[in-house]
């Protein structure tokens, strides 16, 4: 059950995690621009690859949550923003 909570929390904050990773990559590319310019160009392409892979990771995360919820025989948790206010 704890794994389902962790995966759901990751899915809810996935955009924030992705933005954090991209900001770190951008800062590293900025630093590398002064030390070794070809590396900063490589970081641009790494950022594009990160965006492409994030789509795949997001889908796999949703599938893992559904499979785990089905295995635990619980309802698939909804996002906090979609939950009705009580």
N, C-alpha and C positions, 0 to 999 in steps of 0.2 A: 504494500500500500504506500510506503514511503517513496518508493521509486516512481509511482504514478504521480504523487505530489510534486516531486522534483521535476519530472518531465513536463508536467502541466505548467509549473512556474517558469521553466525555461521557454516553453512555447509562448507564454503570455508576455515575457520580456525579451523575446527573440530580437525584435527591432533595436532595442537598447544595446543588447550584447553585440549585435552586428555593427551598430554605429560606433561603439567603443573600439572594436577591432579595427574598423576602417580609420578611425582617428589616430590610433597608435601607428598603423601603417603609414598614414600621411605624415605624422611627426617624424617617423624614422626616415621616410623619403626626403623630408626637408633637411634633416641632419646629413644624410648621405649626399645631398646635392652639393655640399661644400667639401666633402671628403672624397667621394668617388662618384662623379656624376652618372656614369652608366648604371650604377646600382639604383639611383633614384628613378631612372626610366624603367628599370625592371620592377620597381615597387608600384609603378602605375599599372603595369600589366598584372601584377599580383593582386592589386585592388580590384581589377576587373574580374579576375578569376575568382576572387573571394565572393563578389556579388553573384556570379553565376552559380558557384557551389552553394551559396546560401539558399537558393531556391530548392535545390535537391535536399539539403539538410532539413529545411522547413517541412517538406513533404514527408521525409523519413521520420521526423519527430512526430508528426500527426499520425502516421501509420503505427508507430511504436506505442503511442498513447492508446489508440483504438484497440490494438492487439492485447495490450496489457489490461485494459479495462474489461475486455471480453474474457480474458483468462481469469481475472479476479471476480468476474460476474458482478461488476458494478457499472453504474451509468457513466458514460463518457463525460468527464468534467467539462463544463463550459467556461469560457473566459469570464473574468470578473465583470467586465464591462457589459457582457451580454446577459448576466444573471439578473432576474427580476428583483426589484427592491422589495424587501419584506416590511 
